[in-house]
Amino acid sequence: MELEILDSYIVESSGDLEDHNKKIAEKIQQLEPEYYAVETDIIRVVWRSKITVMGSK
């Protein structure tokens, strides 16, 4: 199966990782993607995650 990227979303927060993961889960639930990937980085004191939404071709 081949996937194509449909869109990307950024989630940023300055709380702890657990709170940040809750925000990511809420966004994913809101988007209801068929497939997705999450990349998370910490930049000083700000958590930043990119959610890439994909669908099958």
Secondary structure as the mmCIF struct_conf table of DSSP 4:
data_model
#
loop_
_struct_conf.conf_type_id
_struct_conf.id
_struct_conf.beg_label_comp_id
_struct_conf.beg_label_asym_id
_struct_conf.beg_label_seq_id
_struct_conf.end_label_comp_id
_struct_conf.end_label_asym_id
_struct_conf.end_label_seq_id
STRN STRN1 LEU A 3 SER A 13
BEND BEND1 SER A 14 GLY A 15
HELX_RH_AL_P HELX_RH_AL_P1 LEU A 17 LEU A 31
BEND BEND2 GLU A 34 GLU A 34
STRN STRN2 TYR A 35 ILE A 43
TURN_TY1_P TURN_TY1_P1 ARG A 44 VAL A 45
STRN STRN3 VAL A 46 SER A 56
#
